[in-house]
């Protein structure tokens, strides 16, 4: 996979923490940050799916009434 360079500025405490945590996991800081972003993106996606499922469950009667099979002949 092609890589793109991304430069970011963080305070020294954040940089130190990133280096220490990457070292503790036996990976480069680049890899560590890449993994954090992938995890965050996955969690956001999962949160969205869960919220959508909750919404559909909450309003399933409304959707069934509006779009259910008994309404097909009315349009």
C-alpha positions as a printed NumPy array, in Angstrom:
array([[  0.   ,   0.   ,   0.   ],
       [  1.33 ,   3.468,  -0.873],
       [  2.197,   5.671,   2.07 ],
       [  1.637,   9.39 ,   2.42 ],
       [  3.695,  11.558,   4.703],
       [  1.755,  13.506,   7.317],
       [  3.457,  16.075,   9.535],
       [  1.805,  17.046,  12.802],
       [  2.806,  19.302,  15.675],
       [  2.135,  18.213,  19.247],
       [  3.392,  19.406,  22.606],
       [  6.466,  17.718,  24.07 ],
       [  4.418,  15.727,  26.598],
       [  2.276,  14.206,  23.86 ],
       [  5.332,  13.433,  21.748],
       [  7.05 ,  11.768,  24.715],
       [  3.952,   9.708,  25.485],
       [  3.674,   8.59 ,  21.853],
       [  7.344,   7.535,  21.791],
       [  7.079,   5.681,  25.101],
       [  3.895,   3.855,  24.168],
       [  5.21 ,   2.905,  20.736],
       [  8.417,   1.589,  22.3  ],
       [  6.448,  -0.387,  24.891],
       [  4.485,  -2.019,  22.071],
       [  7.594,  -2.689,  20.018],
       [  6.583,  -0.509,  17.084],
       [  7.56 ,   2.762,  15.48 ],
       [  5.791,   5.983,  16.397],
       [  4.452,   6.094,  12.831],
       [  2.933,   2.631,  13.17 ],
       [  1.581,   3.43 ,  16.643],
       [ -0.214,   6.553,  15.419],
       [ -1.481,   4.743,  12.324],
       [ -2.983,   2.033,  14.546],
       [ -4.608,   4.645,  16.826],
       [ -6.263,   6.342,  13.857],
       [ -7.507,   3.022,  12.457],
       [ -8.941,   2.05 ,  15.848],
       [-10.637,   5.42 ,  16.245],
       [-12.118,   5.27 ,  12.749],
       [-13.435,   1.761,  13.403],
       [-15.012,   2.801,  16.684],
       [-16.72 ,   5.766,  15.09 ],
       [-18.12 ,   3.497,  12.398],
       [-19.309,   0.995,  14.978],
       [-20.888,   3.762,  17.074],
       [-22.754,   5.014,  13.995],
       [-24.068,   1.531,  13.172],
       [-25.237,   1.021,  16.758],
       [-26.964,   4.423,  16.832],
       [-28.664,   3.71 ,  13.493],
       [-29.864,   0.336,  14.757],
       [-31.252,   1.937,  17.925],
       [-33.017,   4.584,  15.831],
       [-34.584,   1.977,  13.559],
       [-35.727,  -0.098,  16.51 ],
       [-37.246,   2.96 ,  18.191],
       [-39.168,   3.985,  15.072],
       [-39.82 ,   0.625,  13.431],
       [-43.596,   0.995,  13.863],
       [-43.546,   4.389,  12.156],
       [-41.516,   3.001,   9.253],
       [-43.733,  -0.063,   8.988],
       [-46.827,   2.115,   8.905],
       [-45.386,   4.433,   6.259],
       [-43.538,   1.931,   4.067],
       [-44.962,  -1.469,   4.975],
       [-46.612,  -3.887,   2.522],
       [-50.112,  -2.693,   3.386],
       [-49.197,   0.76 ,   1.992],
       [-47.962,  -0.487,  -1.399],
       [-51.321,  -0.124,  -3.126],
       [-51.821,   3.489,  -1.986],
       [-49.019,   5.145,  -3.978]])
